[in-house]
């Protein structure tokens, strides 16, 4: 009887310690499904191995984290985190840089298209 | 900043000149079930540069239509902010024609892989969560999320392709295994494509 309460806290503390050391490792898989399709698209098999997907996800999360940290360091000098910080960081990597430019241009176009669409709608309703 | 003039003027100019230098690598996004207008610019995204995979131009017809619509509407608008924009290269008819030719000759397997390549993308919601966790700030602007999704996708592409190269060197076959990814990651680090942490990561 006396052992169990003694055992209980030790086991719970052990599990807590184990839990706290395990908790950072047990990241909820953020991007698993998309990653599977993406890896297939880039050259892997139709169904990539789960451990491979998990590893790639870890690597990507670390990559994004590091990139964002660096961007933040640059950004805090001027106050806010801006897209340009990221663009500066990948300036050496031309494919990525061009791709980002395209993505931003797309977004801009989308915005304009939506704005114009709303303007047209207003015109139509005002005509009535 | 590349263009300090109106995107509209830039668009006219760039339409007349050669399309900008091809980037050898690029990712494409296309999310299923999107509105057509949204789909058009999304699909032209893919045509920036595709890593050893040819690009899709079936969708670029839709892109061209969407773009003409935009141009007409843009003509009416007078306030246009100067943006760091490049007019998408999909307007180039020669490229479009090339793509059509390549695409028509795809096998079913290639087509399915290409479709996966174009359609796969990181979810913006998840990316936003990740970025919020990293920066500690609540508001992450949309361009930042979009750029991060794009960069991450291309990084995955680099990883997987380098892993395939590694597999080829070792004469392995079958699905990619973690050891290949690790070797590929190591090589990318040597090439300097992975940002180095100023403080080494101590606890995982």
Boltz contact constraints between the chains, C-beta under 6 A:
constraints:
  - contact:
      token1: [A, 30]
      token2: [B, 126]
      max_distance: 6.0
  - contact:
      token1: [A, 31]
      token2: [B, 122]
      max_distance: 6.0
  - contact:
      token1: [A, 34]
      token2: [B, 120]
      max_distance: 6.0
  - contact:
      token1: [A, 34]
      token2: [B, 122]
      max_distance: 6.0
  - contact:
      token1: [A, 37]
      token2: [B, 116]
      max_distance: 6.0
  - contact:
      token1: [A, 37]
      token2: [B, 120]
      max_distance: 6.0
  - contact:
      token1: [A, 38]
      token2: [B, 120]
      max_distance: 6.0
  - contact:
      token1: [A, 38]
      token2: [B, 156]
      max_distance: 6.0
  - contact:
      token1: [A, 39]
      token2: [B, 160]
      max_distance: 6.0
  - contact:
      token1: [A, 40]
      token2: [B, 116]
      max_distance: 6.0
  - contact:
      token1: [A, 41]
      token2: [B, 113]
      max_distance: 6.0
  - contact:
      token1: [A, 41]
      token2: [B, 116]
      max_distance: 6.0
  - contact:
      token1: [A, 41]
      token2: [B, 117]
      max_distance: 6.0
  - contact:
      token1: [A, 41]
      token2: [B, 120]
      max_distance: 6.0
  - contact:
      token1: [A, 42]
      token2: [B, 157]
      max_distance: 6.0
  - contact:
      token1: [A, 42]
      token2: [B, 160]
      max_distance: 6.0
  - contact:
      token1: [A, 43]
      token2: [B, 160]
      max_distance: 6.0
  - contact:
      token1: [A, 43]
      token2: [B, 161]
      max_distance: 6.0
  - contact:
      token1: [A, 43]
      token2: [B, 164]
      max_distance: 6.0
  - contact:
      token1: [A, 44]
      token2: [B, 160]
      max_distance: 6.0
  - contact:
      token1: [A, 44]
      token2: [B, 176]
      max_distance: 6.0
  - contact:
      token1: [A, 45]
      token2: [B, 175]
      max_distance: 6.0
  - contact:
      token1: [A, 48]
      token2: [B, 175]
      max_distance: 6.0
  - contact:
      token1: [A, 49]
      token2: [B, 175]
      max_distance: 6.0
  - contact:
      token1: [A, 51]
      token2: [B, 178]
      max_distance: 6.0
  - contact:
      token1: [A, 52]
      token2: [B, 176]
      max_distance: 6.0
  - contact:
      token1: [A, 52]
      token2: [B, 178]
      max_distance: 6.0
  - contact:
      token1: [A, 55]
      token2: [B, 178]
      max_distance: 6.0
  - contact:
      token1: [A, 55]
      token2: [B, 181]
      max_distance: 6.0
  - contact:
      token1: [A, 59]
      token2: [B, 185]
      max_distance: 6.0
  - contact:
      token1: [A, 60]
      token2: [B, 152]
      max_distance: 6.0
  - contact:
      token1: [A, 63]
      token2: [B, 155]
      max_distance: 6.0
  - contact:
      token1: [A, 64]
      token2: [B, 148]
      max_distance: 6.0
  - contact:
      token1: [A, 64]
      token2: [B, 152]
      max_distance: 6.0
  - contact:
      token1: [A, 65]
      token2: [B, 134]
      max_distance: 6.0
  - contact:
      token1: [A, 66]
      token2: [B, 195]
      max_distance: 6.0
  - contact:
      token1: [A, 66]
      token2: [B, 197]
      max_distance: 6.0
  - contact:
      token1: [A, 67]
      token2: [B, 195]
      max_distance: 6.0
  - contact:
      token1: [A, 68]
      token2: [B, 134]
      max_distance: 6.0
  - contact:
      token1: [A, 70]
      token2: [B, 195]
      max_distance: 6.0
  - contact:
      token1: [A, 72]
      token2: [B, 135]
      max_distance: 6.0
  - contact:
      token1: [A, 83]
      token2: [B, 143]
      max_distance: 6.0
  - contact:
      token1: [A, 83]
      token2: [B, 144]
      max_distance: 6.0
  - contact:
      token1: [A, 83]
      token2: [B, 147]
      max_distance: 6.0
  - contact:
      token1: [A, 86]
      token2: [B, 147]
      max_distance: 6.0
  - contact:
      token1: [A, 94]
      token2: [B, 23]
      max_distance: 6.0
  - contact:
      token1: [A, 95]
      token2: [B, 23]
      max_distance: 6.0
  - contact:
      token1: [A, 95]
      token2: [B, 24]
      max_distance: 6.0
  - contact:
      token1: [A, 95]
      token2: [B, 25]
      max_distance: 6.0
  - contact:
      token1: [A, 95]
      token2: [B, 26]
      max_distance: 6.0
  - contact:
      token1: [A, 95]
      token2: [B, 49]
      max_distance: 6.0
  - contact:
      token1: [A, 96]
      token2: [B, 151]
      max_distance: 6.0
  - contact:
      token1: [A, 96]
      token2: [B, 154]
      max_distance: 6.0
  - contact:
      token1: [A, 98]
      token2: [B, 23]
      max_distance: 6.0
  - contact:
      token1: [A, 98]
      token2: [B, 48]
      max_distance: 6.0
  - contact:
      token1: [A, 99]
      token2: [B, 26]
      max_distance: 6.0
  - contact:
      token1: [A, 99]
      token2: [B, 48]
      max_distance: 6.0
  - contact:
      token1: [A, 99]
      token2: [B, 150]
      max_distance: 6.0
  - contact:
      token1: [A, 100]
      token2: [B, 147]
      max_distance: 6.0
  - contact:
      token1: [A, 100]
      token2: [B, 150]
      max_distance: 6.0
  - contact:
      token1: [A, 101]
      token2: [B, 86]
      max_distance: 6.0
  - contact:
      token1: [A, 102]
      token2: [B, 45]
      max_distance: 6.0
  - contact:
      token1: [A, 102]
      token2: [B, 48]
      max_distance: 6.0
  - contact:
      token1: [A, 102]
      token2: [B, 88]
      max_distance: 6.0
  - contact:
      token1: [A, 103]
      token2: [B, 45]
      max_distance: 6.0
  - contact:
      token1: [A, 103]
      token2: [B, 146]
      max_distance: 6.0
  - contact:
      token1: [A, 103]
      token2: [B, 150]
      max_distance: 6.0
  - contact:
      token1: [A, 104]
      token2: [B, 143]
      max_distance: 6.0
  - contact:
      token1: [A, 105]
      token2: [B, 85]
      max_distance: 6.0
  - contact:
      token1: [A, 105]
      token2: [B, 86]
      max_distance: 6.0
  - contact:
      token1: [A, 106]
      token2: [B, 41]
      max_distance: 6.0
  - contact:
      token1: [A, 106]
      token2: [B, 45]
      max_distance: 6.0
  - contact:
      token1: [A, 107]
      token2: [B, 146]
      max_distance: 6.0
  - contact:
      token1: [A, 108]
      token2: [B, 83]
      max_distance: 6.0
  - contact:
      token1: [A, 108]
      token2: [B, 85]
      max_distance: 6.0
  - contact:
      token1: [A, 109]
      token2: [B, 41]
      max_distance: 6.0
  - contact:
      token1: [A, 109]
      token2: [B, 70]
      max_distance: 6.0
  - contact:
      token1: [A, 110]
      token2: [B, 41]
      max_distance: 6.0
  - contact:
      token1: [A, 112]
      token2: [B, 70]
      max_distance: 6.0
  - contact:
      token1: [A, 113]
      token2: [B, 37]
      max_distance: 6.0
  - contact:
      token1: [A, 113]
      token2: [B, 70]
      max_distance: 6.0
  - contact:
      token1: [A, 116]
      token2: [B, 73]
      max_distance: 6.0
